[in-house]
Amino acid sequence: MWLGLFIGLAVYALFGIAPAVGNALISVSNYSGLIGSHTSFIGFHNYLALFTTQRPGFISSLTETLFFVVGVTVVQNALGMLMAHRLQGDTRGASLLRILVFLPIVLGVTVVGLIWLFLFDPSTGPAADALRSLGVQSAFFGSNSWAMPLVIIVQVWQNLGFTMVVFIGGLRAIPRDVYEAASLDGISRFRRFTRITWPLMAPSVTVNVLFAVIGSLTTYNLIYVLTTGLYNTNTLGMFSFNSAFGSSADLGLGAAVTTVLLILTILVALPVASLLRARERRILQ
């Protein structure tokens, strides 16, 4: 047992703690990653640059990140609950539909991005053809108004299967006799959901909300494939990537953004987890 614990801690330290410490050290330097470039300690200059006019776009990136997180969390959990409620049965049709809903999560990010780029190609894509038949045109992922909602939809589409499976587990854990007693009392389906299903699925809600919040906060690869951070989709993850590996090649600044993102994730995730856990205790005690 102790050997297994030691190995787990060693792996976490090597791939979790060490990179975080290295990132923090890089963030207080002017390291560019270029061979032969001079690197020196510059203190909190990178952090100050983010919140001043020296590095424009950071505040708007923060706003776009919060919009993305809220959109993904709300839509993903609402649809996940709906799909779980409809597909929790053991019939062949329900099983097949569960597989289809879960399938996108096993696809690579690049594959998912290319599929949606093809579907919403403004010249030859099926979505463009459908809109043209209605006399409407759009650049979709190249549009300032369409890009972010579409990115949210793609993020939800890829991760909906996981959310659905967790909610199905929560639904199946609710005793059937509770529903039978409610049915005998003449309680409507809507009241059964609000008074029985929703409260008793509190643990599943906690898991899904936390995964959606943390996952959307740290997403950058899908956005990179779809828009490269353009058209109002420049979230903090993309801002960090572009700062570190874009034309400026400023790894110190990119590391500073990553550190800010880590702090933001902690500041958001911990209160959300605390509130959801308190809700669980209040309902299930």
N, C-alpha and C positions, 0 to 999 in steps of 0.2 A: 504493500500500500504506500509506504513512504517513498519507495523508488518511483512509483507512478506519479506521486505528487511532486517529487523533485523534478522529474522529466517535464511535467506540465508547466511548472513554474519557470524552468529553464527555457522552454520554448516560448513562453509568453514574454519573458525578459528579453530574449533575443529578437523576436519579431514584433513585439509590442512596445515595451519600454525603451529599448535602445533606439529604435527609429524616432520615437517621440522626443527623446533627449537630443538626438542628433539634429532633428528639425528645429528644436528650440535654439540650439547653438548656432545653426546656420542663419536663423532669423535675426540675430543680432550682429551679423556681419554683412559685408558687401560681396559675398561669394557669388560668382557668376557661373561657375562650372566650366569656364573656358580654359584650355590649357595655356599655361604661362601667365594667366591673369593674377594680379595682386589681390590678396584677401586680407582684410583687416577688421578689427572689432569696431563697430560703429554704434554700439549701444542700442537704444530704442528708436533710432532714426527711421527704420523701416515702418515701425508701428505708427510713429507720428506722421509719416508721409501718407499713410492710409486714411487718416482722419482729417487731412488738410487738403488744400488744392494741389499739393505736390503730386498726388496720385488720384486724378479724377476718375470717377466711375465706381469707387468702392462703396459709397453709401447707396447708390442705386443698385449695386450688386447685392447688398444686404437686403434691400427691400424686395428685390426679385426672388431672393432665396426664401424669405418668409412667405411670400405669396405662393411659391412653388410647394413649400412644406404644407401649408394649410390646405391648398387645393388637393394635393395627393392624399393627405391623411383623411380628409372628409370624403372624397369620392371613392377612394379605395376601400374604406371601411363600410361605407353605405352599400356599395355594389357587392362587396364580399359578404355582408350579412344577407342581402337579397339572394345571391347565388347559393349560399349555404342553406337558406331556408327552403329554396326550391329544389335543390339537388341533394338533400340529405338522405333520400331514400335508397333502397338497395336494388332497385330495378335496373335492368340492362341499359335503358335509356339514360337514367340518372348517372350511372357509372361512366358511360361513354362521354356524356357532357362534362363530368368532372375531370376526365382525362384531357379533354379539349381545352378546358379553362386553365388547367394546370400546366399544359404543354409549354406556353411561352416562357415560363420561369427556367426551363432547362435549356433554352436557346441562348446563345451568346449575345452579348450586347450589340456587337457589330451586325449580327444577323437580324436582330430585332430592328435596329435602326435602318438597315437597308430595305427591309420589308416595308416599313412605313414610308420611307422616302420614295419607294416605287409607287405605293398606293396614292401618295399625295404629290406626285410629280406635277408641277403646274402646267406642263406641256402635254404629257402623254398618260398621266395617271388616271385611274378610274374615277377618283374623287373630282378631278378637274373636269372630266367628261360629263359627270353628273351635274356639276354646277353650271357648265356651259349650256347644257340642255335647258336650264332654268334662266339663262341669260345673265349668269353671275360668274365672275372670275376672281381668283385669289392666288397669291403666291405661296400660301400655306406656310411651310417652314421658313419661307423667305419673307414673311409678312410680320410687321411689328405687332399687329393685333391678333393674328392667328397662331404664331409660333409657340408662345408659352402655353396656351390651352392645349395645343396638340402635344407638346412635350409632356404635359401632365397626363394626358390620355395614354400616351405610350408607356410612361412609367407605371401607371395603374394597370394597364393591360398586361405588362410583363409580370407584375407581382400579385395580381389578383388571385391566382391559384393558391398561393401560400395563405393569404388572408382567408379565403374560402375554406380551406382545409382546417385551419385553426377554429373557425366559427362552427364548422360541422362537428368537430370534437366537443365544443362547448354545448351545442344543441343536444348531442347524443348523451351527454352527461346529466341532462335534466331528467329526473324520474318521470316516467309516463303517467303514473297515477296522479301527479299534480295537474296535468292537462285534463285527465279524465274527470277529476273532481271539479275543475273549473267549467268543463263542458256540461256536467250535470247541473251546475248552478246557473247555467244559461249565460255565462260570460262570453261576450263577443270575441272574435279572433283578434281584433285590434287591441282590446283590453287585455287579452291573454298575452299578447306580445309585450305590451308596455308594463304589465304588472307581474309577469312570470318570466318570459323568455329573456327580455333585456336585462332585468336585474340579476338573474341567475347566471348570465353569461359574462358577468363582470371580469373574471380572470381572463377569458378569451379576448375581451375588449382591451384589457390592459396590455396583453402581448401584442395584439395587432396595432394598436395605436403607437406603442413605443417603437416597434419595428418600422412602421410607416414614417414616423417623425425622424428617427435616426437615419434610416435609409435615404430619405429624400434630402436631408441636410447634407449628406456626404456624397450625393450623386454628382458625377461630372462626366463619366465616360459615355453615358447614353446621350447627354446633351452635346458632347463633343462630336459624336457621330451625326446627330441630327442637324445641329445649327452652328457648331463650334463656338457657342456663346453669343452669337449675334442675335439681333431682332428681339431685344428685351428678354433674353434667356441667359444672361451672364450671371449665373449664380456664383456663390463664393467658391465652390469647387472649381468652376470654370475660370473664375478670376485668378485663382491661385495657379492653375495650370498654365494659363496664358501669360501670367507674370513671370513664371519660372522658365517656361520653354518657348515663349513667343519671341517676337523680334527683339525685345529688350534683354532676354536671357538673364534675368535677375533672380537667381535662386534664393538669395537672401530675402527679397521682397515676397516671393512666392511662399517661402517658409513662414514668413510673418502672417500672411493671409491664412495659411493652414493652421497656425497656432490660434488665430482668432476664431477660425471655424471650430476647432476643438473646444475652445472655451465656450463658444456659443452653443455647441451641441450639449455640453455639460449643463449649462445654465438653463437650457430648454428641457432636456431629458429628465433631469433630476426632479424639478417641480412637477412635471407631468406624471412621472412615475409615482411620486409621493401622493399626489391627488388621486390617482387611479387606485393605488393600494389602499388609501383611506376609504375610498368608495367601496372597495371589495369588503373591507372589514365591517363597514357600516351595514352593508346589505346582507352579508353572509353570516354575521355573528348570531 
